[in-house]
Amino acid sequence: MKLLVCGAGRITDELLKRIGANWEISLIEKEEAKLAPFSNRFPNIVRVMAEDASSPVVLDKAGLADQDGVLALTNDDQINLAVARFARQADVKTVLAVVRDPEKLPDFQKMDVWTVSMATDAARKAYQILKDPRIRIVDLGDGEGELMAMTVEKQDVSRLTEVLSRQDPQWRAVGLLRENRLLFADVVDAIEAGDRLLILGKDDLYSGFASRLSENRRHFPRTYGQQMILGLPEDASLDVTELLNETFYLAQGTQVEKIKMVYETAQTGVREALARWAESLVIETIEGRGDLRQQVSGVAEESDAGIVVLPYRKVSRLRALFGGPFTALARALPCPLLAAKLSEPYEKLIVPFNDSLAAQRALEIAVDLARQLDAAVAAVVVVEPSYLRGESTTTGQWEQEVLHRVRELARINKVTIEEIVRRGNPVREIVAAAAGGQLLVVGMDERPPGWFSVDVTSAILNKASCSVLLVA
C-alpha cells in the first residue's frame, strides 16, 4: 500500500507512530530541516522530498498516480487545496486534507475529499465538553452525522427509557457499552445505570437529543418513582405533627403523586394532620405488622417508590461507627431514604463531596431538589492529611481536582454551588458544616463497609443536627 504525505509536522508525526509497516510512505516537505527526523525514525518512509507539494511536477515525481492514498497535512490551506485537487484529478482512491480556516472548508468539500477541520472540530468538542463532559461525540461524514456516547446515571434510567421508546427522524439508539462489551440495540432489553448509550444521528445531535431529554425530564424523587413511602413508628417521644409537616412539605414541593403511610399504631394527631393535607395529596394508610423497617422496605419494593421517609432515632456511638440500621436499610431500598429530623423548610442543602460516583449522584440530586424547593446548595470538601488518604497525589492537588469537578457540575446544571473546604476528620467536619443547613444529602457506596471498618455515613447520620437524605 502506497501513501503520499504532504507536510512534516506534528500531525504527520503522530500518524506515522500509528500506521502499519505495510504502508510505503512518500513524504514531501518544503523545509528540509523537518525531514531528517522522519527518515531516521520511520523505516517505512521510502522517499523524502524537500520541495513544494502544491507543484504538479513535484507530485508527479513523487508518483502521485500510483498512490493508494494522499494526505495533505501542511500548515497552509492553499497548498493542501492544491494537493487535494491534483490527487482527485489523478483519481487517487483516498484523499484527506487538513483545513485550518473554516471558511475554506466548502472549497474542499466540493471536491468530495475527506477533511479534518481543525478549528471547527476543536470548537465543537470544546463546546460539547463545556455543556456536559459525560458525553462524547464523534463527527461522521464531514458533518453530515454524529455518534454520541452518553453515560447513563441511575436517576436518568426511566427518563432515557421513555425518550428512547419514541421514534425520532433525527437520531436512533444503535447500542450500548456495558462492562466494556458492545451490545447492539436489538439484543438490549433495558438500559442500566453505568451503561454507555450509543446514539447515531444527524449533525448537531447533542442539541436535538438534549432538547428531547429536557422535555421529558423528571425531577427528584420522580426520577426513581412517583410515590413517597412514610414509616410512622409507635414512639411516644416522636412529634408526629412535625414529622408529617416535613413529609408533606417535601411531597408538595416535589409534586409527588401519592403518599403511602405505613404505621404501627394510629397515634394522636395523625388523623387531624392527614385530613388537613388530604385535599392536596393522595394519601393511603397501611397498618404495619412486625418490624416497621421491613414493612416499609416491602411496600417500597412493591410500589413505584421515589423516596422513603422514616424518623431518625439516635443510636449509640459504637453502633453508629460500625453501621446502624438506617444505612443498611438505605442500601437495600430501591430509592433514596430520608432520615427525618424535623428540620424543614430546606433553605440550604449540604452535600459532602469527594468526586466519587456516589458523591456526584448526591450532588446532582441536591441541585435538582434545590431548584424545586427554591433552596441553596453547598458542597463540602474535607481534606484529610495525605498519609490518611493513602494516595499518591498531594492534598493540594486532590483538593483542586475535587473543586474543579464541583465547578464542572455547577456549570453543567447552570447553578451556583457554594464551596466549603474544611480540613481534618471527615465526620466531625461534615457534621459541623451541616449545622449551617437544613438537609444533608449523602451519597453512599452500594457495598457496605467490611468487618471492623468504620461506617462514615452512619456516623455522620447519627451526629448531624438536620435531616439526612441517603442516596445509595
Sequence and secondary structure as in RCSB ss.txt:
>XXXX:A:sequence
MKLLVCGAGRITDELLKRIGANWEISLIEKEEAKLAPFSNRFPNIVRVMAEDASSPVVLDKAGLADQDGVLALTN
DDQINLAVARFARQADVKTVLAVVRDPEKLPDFQKMDVWTVSMATDAARKAYQILKDPRIRIVDLGDGEGELMAM
TVEKQDVSRLTEVLSRQDPQWRAVGLLRENRLLFADVVDAIEAGDRLLILGKDDLYSGFASRLSENRRHFPRTYG
QQMILGLPEDASLDVTELLNETFYLAQGTQVEKIKMVYETAQTGVREALARWAESLVIETIEGRGDLRQQVSGVA
EESDAGIVVLPYRKVSRLRALFGGPFTALARALPCPLLAAKLSEPYEKLIVPFNDSLAAQRALEIAVDLARQLDA
AVAAVVVVEPSYLRGESTTTGQWEQEVLHRVRELARINKVTIEEIVRRGNPVREIVAAAAGGQLLVVGMDERPPG
WFSVDVTSAILNKASCSVLLVA
>XXXX:A:secstr
 EEEEE  SHHHHHHHHHS TT EEEEE SSGGGTHHHHHH TTEEEEE S TT HHHHHHTTGGG SEEEE  S
 HHHHHHHHHHHHHTT SEEEEEE SGGGHHHHHTTT EEEEHHHHHHHHHHHHHH TTEEEEEETTTTEEEEEE
E  GGGHHHHHHHHTS BTTEEEEEEEETTEEEEGGG S   TT EEEEEEESSHHHHHHHHHHHT   TTTTT 
SEEEEEE   TTS HHHHHHHHHHHHHHTT SEEEEEESS  TTHHHHHHHHTTTSEEEEEE  S HHHHHHHHH
HHTTEEEEEEE     HHHHHT  HHHHHHHHSSS EEEE S  S SEEEEE  S HHHHHHHHHHHHHHHHHT 
EEEEEEEE  HHHHT SS HHHHHHHHHHHHHHHHHHHT  EEEEEEES HHHHHHHHHTT SEEEEE  SS   
TT   HHHHHHHH SSEEEEE 
